[in-house]
Amino acid sequence: MPGVAPTENMLTPPLAPPAVSLSGIAEDQIEQRVERTAILSSPAGVLLVHEGDDVLGQYRVTKIESEAVEFVKLSDGGTLRLSFTDPKP
């Protein structure tokens, strides 16, 4: 349309969630507690992550349960939960 400048939203589509899937969860007994490691599959390869780790520069692992992993999006605080019942990307 003449005289109308495109806005930034028209030029930049929103980012899709990262293509990460939950492949497994390992548990280690350390003294009196269980420490879990999430095994993720991503375009960057296999990722072994713990609570507090960043994933692909977009998410931080906030919780690892026996059947699921929870993340917070670094840019806006949104949450993401992956479980073994989720479909693969």
C-alpha positions as a printed NumPy array, in Angstrom:
array([[  0.   ,   0.   ,   0.   ],
       [  1.505,   3.394,  -0.932],
       [  2.522,   5.596,   1.963],
       [  2.404,   2.777,   4.544],
       [  5.714,   1.537,   5.893],
       [  5.859,  -2.119,   6.958],
       [  6.167,  -2.683,  10.667],
       [  8.848,  -4.867,  12.23 ],
       [  6.291,  -7.6  ,  12.97 ],
       [  5.461,  -7.829,   9.277],
       [  9.127,  -8.374,   8.429],
       [ 10.143, -10.799,  11.178],
       [  8.055, -13.903,  11.822],
       [  7.889, -15.085,  15.452],
       [ 10.506, -17.633,  16.461],
       [  9.352, -21.238,  16.629],
       [ 10.217, -23.314,  19.689],
       [ 13.528, -25.133,  19.366],
       [ 13.391, -28.575,  17.797],
       [ 14.313, -30.452,  20.974],
       [ 12.909, -33.746,  22.133],
       [ 13.357, -35.726,  25.33 ],
       [ 15.284, -38.94 ,  24.635],
       [ 15.959, -40.08 ,  28.186],
       [ 16.609, -39.247,  31.816],
       [ 19.521, -40.665,  33.795],
       [ 19.555, -40.779,  37.595],
       [ 22.6  , -40.881,  39.872],
       [ 22.434, -41.41 ,  43.631],
       [ 24.81 , -38.863,  45.175],
       [ 25.004, -39.233,  48.937],
       [ 21.371, -38.918,  50.072],
       [ 19.903, -37.302,  46.949],
       [ 19.084, -38.198,  43.358],
       [ 20.688, -36.089,  40.625],
       [ 19.013, -36.313,  37.224],
       [ 20.469, -35.654,  33.772],
       [ 18.106, -35.052,  30.861],
       [ 19.156, -36.503,  27.523],
       [ 17.839, -34.289,  24.72 ],
       [ 17.974, -34.659,  20.945],
       [ 18.391, -31.446,  18.952],
       [ 19.659, -30.231,  15.577],
       [ 22.965, -29.575,  17.392],
       [ 23.159, -33.258,  18.426],
       [ 22.645, -35.024,  21.727],
       [ 22.589, -32.718,  24.762],
       [ 23.126, -33.861,  28.371],
       [ 21.689, -31.177,  30.649],
       [ 21.115, -30.593,  34.353],
       [ 18.86 , -28.192,  36.233],
       [ 20.165, -24.651,  35.67 ],
       [ 21.773, -25.407,  32.277],
       [ 20.964, -23.344,  29.171],
       [ 19.705, -25.156,  26.064],
       [ 20.495, -23.79 ,  22.591],
       [ 20.829, -20.273,  24.029],
       [ 17.032, -19.981,  24.28 ],
       [ 15.905, -21.965,  27.336],
       [ 17.081, -22.788,  30.856],
       [ 16.31 , -26.132,  32.499],
       [ 14.304, -25.461,  35.654],
       [ 13.262, -28.972,  36.697],
       [ 14.019, -32.564,  35.758],
       [ 11.513, -35.176,  36.911],
       [ 11.584, -38.917,  36.286],
       [  9.306, -38.551,  33.202],
       [  9.607, -34.884,  32.123],
       [ 11.808, -31.789,  31.845],
       [ 10.689, -28.185,  32.399],
       [ 12.307, -25.123,  30.815],
       [ 11.919, -21.348,  31.012],
       [ 12.382, -19.25 ,  27.872],
       [ 15.219, -16.792,  28.468],
       [ 13.739, -14.007,  26.329],
       [ 10.304, -13.739,  27.953],
       [ 10.015, -16.138,  30.894],
       [  7.581, -18.464,  29.105],
       [  7.659, -22.129,  30.06 ],
       [  8.039, -25.337,  28.097],
       [  7.569, -28.906,  29.343],
       [  8.793, -31.994,  27.483],
       [  7.765, -35.472,  28.512],
       [  8.123, -38.969,  27.084],
       [  4.498, -38.836,  25.903],
       [  5.073, -35.693,  23.76 ],
       [  5.255, -36.25 ,  19.986],
       [  8.72 , -35.937,  18.438],
       [  9.356, -32.736,  16.419]])
